[in-house]
């Protein structure tokens, strides 16, 4: 079974931007606008709520044949049968995620501003590596900032897909794509907009 390519708009949900009763509909609008991957990101401790939301999103994403990845929570990804998981520096080790989810799972790794972490993740078998934040981000205002030159260095050193994240807009996105990013992980630039489908479409048009 071939994994979907990690290219295009990668829309990331945010519990502060999307009330519970709008989450599924908002994600569908992002998909209809051209999102190629969805990440469910919710840091709350309400396990029952998170399970119900992840199940609903996984059903939706399967209907549209778009991969759903779960942020941080390997067990939740396994429980709902999601396409994969995105892990960070403080999350369960990549090897643990791969062992739990299997070889067909898509596993992405946050590498912040560090090429060495990306090289290590790629050697371990990560399906993509993510760098950022590249621009000031309303979602994570204190996030480590990454220079765009890092994308050029990563593109020269890596064969795995590269995801850029952090304050990305249709206006600044071309700088990241020109430097070597394969996918754009976007939170408020999609889900914080009044017309989610139109916002997603503006990003998707950059990959045509």
N, C-alpha and C positions, 0 to 999 in steps of 0.2 A: 504494500500500500504506500503510494507516494504521498509525502506530506505537502500541504499547500506551500507555495513560495511566499516568503516573507517580504512582500513588496506592496507599497501603496499606503493608504491611510489606515492607521492602527488606532481605533477610537477607544479611549480609556474612560470608564465611568467614574463618577465621583458622587458620593452620597450627599455632599453638601449642595451640589448643583441640581441633583435629580431627586425629588421626593419619591417615596416608595411607589406611589400610585402612578408615577410617570415613567418609571425606569424602563420597563419593557417596551413601551411605545416609543420612547426616545431612542433606544438602541435600534429599533426597527427603522426609524427615520434615518439614522446614521448609515445603516446598511443600504437602505434604498438610495441614499446619496452617494454611495460608492465605497464605504468602509470595507476593507478587505480582511481585517481582523478586529476582534473585540476583546477587550480585557475588562473583567469584572473586578473592581477595586473597592473594597469596603473594609475599613479597619475596625468596625464596631464589634462588640463581643456578643451580639445577639445571634447565637448560632442557628436558631430556628429560622429567623428572618433571612439570614444569609443563605441558608440552604434553599429556602423557597425561592429566593430571587435567582440564585445560580441555576436552579432547575428550570425556571421559566426562561431565563436567557439562553440556556443550553438548547432547550427545545426550539426557541426562535432561531438561533444561529444554525442549528442543523437544518431547519426548514429552508433557510436561505443559503445553505452550504458555505457558511462563513465560520472559521474557527473561533471558538470561545476559549480564552485563557483566563485562569484565575490568578489574581495577584496574591503571592505569598503562601497561600493555603494549599499545600499538596493534598492533604486529606480531603478537603472539600472538592478539589478537582477530580480526585478518584471517585468520590461519592456520587457526583452527578454525571460522571463520564465525559467531562470537558475535554477539549482537544489538547489542552496542555496547561502549563503553569508558568508564571513569571516570578523569578526569585531574585532577591537582592542580597546585599552584603550580610544582613543580619537574619536572613531567612534560612531554612533548612538547606544543607549542602546539596549541590547539584547532583551528586552521586545518589543521595537519598531520594531525591525527586525522580531520577531516572529509574531507580530500582522499584519504586512504588508505582510509577505510571507506565513503565514499559517503553520499548524502543520506538513505538509509533507516536508517542506523545511529543508535542512541541514544547520545548523547554527553553525559555529565554532568560538571560542573566543581566542584571543591572551592573554596569561597570563604571558609572559615574564619569570621572575625568581620567581614568587610569587604563592605559593600553595594556599594562601587564595583567590586569584582571581579565581583560578580554582575550588575551592570548591563552591564559590559563583555562578560561571557560571553553574556548574553541578546541583546545587540546582534549578537554574532557568530553566533548561531544555536544556542546550547546548548539541549538538550532538557530539562535541569533544572539547577538550581544547588543546592549543598549547603552548609549552614552547621553549625558546631559546632567543638568539643564544648560541649554545653549543660550537661552534668553531669559530675562526675568519672568518668573512664572507665578501667576496668582494662586495656583494650586499648592505650590511648594516654594514660598518666597525665600526660605533659607537654604534651599537646595544648593549643593556644590555646583559652581559654574564651570562649564567645559569650553575650551577654545575650539573654534571651527577647524583649526589646523589639525586637531586630534582626529577628525574624520578622514582627512587625507592620509595621515599616518596609518590609521586603522585599515583603510581601503588598500593600502600598499602591502600591509602585513597579514591581512586576514582573507579567508575565502568564504567565511560564513556571512550571512546577511547582517547588515548594520542598521540599527534603529536609532533615530535621534528623538529626543524628548526635551520639553521645557520651553514654555512661552512661544510655541511655534504658531505662526499665522500664515495665511496664503502669501503675504508680502515678503516675509523673511525666509519662508521654506525653500525657495530656489537656492539660497546660499548653502543650505545643508545638502540638498540633492546634488548640487554641482561639486561639493566636496567629497561625496561618496556615500551618502546615506541611501539605503534601499527603501526604508519605510519611515513614516513620520508618526510618532505616538502623540496623540493630541487629546487633551482633556477639555479645558474651558473653551478652546477654539472651536470645538464642535458642540459639546453639551451645555456650554454657557451662552450659546447664541439663541436668539428668538426663533429662528428658523433652522432647526438642526439639519434637516435634509439639504437645504441650500448651502449651509456651511460645509457639510461633508462634501458636497459636489464641487465646491471651490478647491478643496484639497485634492480630491480625486482627479480633477482636470490637470493637475501638475504631472500626473503619471501617464497621460495619454500620449 
